[in-house]
Amino acid sequence: MRTYWDVLWTALRARIEVLRREPEAGYSTETVLVTAMLVVAALAVIAVIVAKVVAKANGINL
């Protein structure tokens, strides 16, 4: 039984092989990957900020 990560890894390897055959297609893929990493980083920062705000709000005694 193949796991999700095995399928993802296989697809990534297949995409890399296509890029090796077509070097001109690499710029778009590189841009997409950098953008995706920036989005993930932004979501992580937002999650940290939300966690801190919620913790601070829960600490308020009325």
C-alpha positions in Angstrom: 0.0 0.0 0.0 1.5 3.3 -1.0 1.2 6.2 1.3 0.4 9.8 0.4 4.1 10.7 0.7 5.2 7.9 -1.6 2.8 9.2 -4.3 3.9 12.8 -3.7 7.6 11.8 -3.9 7.1 9.9 -7.1 5.2 12.8 -8.7 8.0 15.2 -7.7 10.7 13.0 -9.1 8.7 12.7 -12.4 8.4 16.5 -12.5 12.1 16.9 -11.9 12.8 14.5 -14.8 10.6 16.5 -17.1 12.4 19.7 -16.1 15.8 18.1 -16.9 14.5 17.4 -20.4 13.0 20.9 -20.8 15.3 23.4 -19.1 13.2 26.3 -20.3 10.3 25.1 -18.1 12.3 25.5 -14.9 11.7 29.2 -14.3 8.0 28.9 -13.9 8.4 25.9 -11.5 11.0 27.8 -9.5 8.8 30.8 -9.2 5.8 28.6 -8.1 8.0 26.8 -5.5 9.4 30.0 -4.0 5.9 31.5 -3.8 4.6 28.4 -2.2 7.3 28.5 0.4 6.6 32.1 1.1 2.9 31.3 1.6 3.8 28.5 4.0 6.1 30.8 6.0 3.4 33.5 6.1 0.9 31.0 7.4 3.3 29.9 10.1 3.9 33.5 11.2 0.1 34.1 11.3 -0.4 30.9 13.4 2.2 32.0 15.9 0.6 35.5 16.2 -2.9 34.1 16.6 -1.7 31.6 19.3 0.0 34.5 21.2 -3.1 36.7 20.9 -5.4 33.9 22.0 -3.2 33.1 25.0 -3.0 36.7 26.0 -6.8 37.0 25.7 -7.4 33.9 27.8 -5.1 35.4 30.5 -7.4 38.5 30.9 -9.4 38.2 34.2 -12.8 40.0 34.2 
